[in-house]
Amino acid sequence: MVVARAGLVLAAMAVALVVAEFVVRQFPVATIELQVLGKDRQPTTVASFALALDPAITPRPQKTMAPGARLYLRYQGLHRPWLEEDGAVAVRINQAGIRDREEIGFHKPPGQRRIVCLGDSVTFGFGIPVEDCWVRKIETGLRQRFGDVRTVNCGFMGTLLVDEYWYGLKHRFHRFHPDMVVVTLCLNDLLISTSGVAHFRPDPAPSSSELLNRLRTWLGKQPHQLDPDVDYVEQLLNLPADHPLYKQHGLTRAMLWASGTPQGALREMKAWCAERDLPMVVILWPFLQGLEAGEHYPFQKMHDMVAAFCASEAIGFLDLLPALKGQCSTDLWVSPNDQHPNPKAQELVCGPITSFVSKHCGFERR
């Protein structure tokens, strides 16, 4: 009798598992697809808006956006307050070739002071309206303190790494007549990582059972939750030059911190600014992972290295990690598969950046 009952229980469990497997396969996991749309809101490619830069003004072949380009980034299937109804966000490039207002051109009105902000897609405001990006948001507070101040968004316009920021300033962005230069770094400017603006653990080999795969996702650690016992900074700094991650992202070890290239570019920018009596500062964004209270943030060592370098070079330095610590990391992402900072993350850093820039700009208060 006991054996028979056990057999019935096992059979029932087997049937339940088969049914559960069938059910989960009927509801595939929704994916967020990033699409590029033209001004007519029809699918296109970023390449249709790209212009090759003169090789003489960039350390490697690079492209920028065409002046006057109008496009949309659409996160199909994503609904967020800052996105339009179809999941899109507008990107408008002005006639000077940057994601900023048309009034920000190469002519600077008398009495206006400009803060040129260099950086990558985090400075550009990838995935969010430009008005929600820290570059634009800090302008309000600065104008209240100092009068006619404009922040100039030079992020992502053919500049993705620190030496490209330097070439951009030297050959292109100086034409905006800066009164201050802000160099914004993200850790992917300094370290190779598995994802553009985050570093993930390798996914386990998928099972043939979709139910088991879902359970792993629901019950296990997420890929962005890294092992606190692993020194990821040391590991990534020491990856050999032929590691597949470099090829995957179109980078080389010679572009990143371990080679000394970013440090050299920062020194060159500092010297260029000093010759013109311009203040220059560095702001560092963390990877948006491991920020939760009590969680281990895996990249503190890299922050410490950048801070020590800036101190040794007498470069003003602001680390944004303290402003974001204690937050749920995924609540700061543009989308579940895009770890760029969303408007909440941008808002959290605006106060510290405004105070920091105010301290170092040297502008007279109004």
Buried (B, 14 or more C-beta within 10 A) or exposed (E): EEEEEEEEEEEEEEEEEEEBBEEBEEEEEEEBEBBBBBEEEEEBEEEEBBEEBEEEBBBBEBBBBEEEBBBBBBBEEBEBEBBEEBBBBEBBBBEBBBBBBEEBBEEBEEEBBBBBBBBBBBBBBBBBBBEBBBBBBBBEBBBEBBBEBBBBBBBBBBBBBBBBBBBBBEBBBBBBBBBBBBBBBBBBBBBBBBBBBBBBBEEEEEEEBBBBBBBBEEEEEEBBBBEEEEEBBEEBBEBEEEEEBBEEBEBBBEBBBBBEBBBEBBBBBBEBBEEEEBBBBBBBBBBBBBBBEEBEBBBBEBBEBBBEBBEEBEBBBBBBBEBBBEBEBBEBBBBEEBBBBBBBBBEBBBEBBBEBBBEBBEBEEE
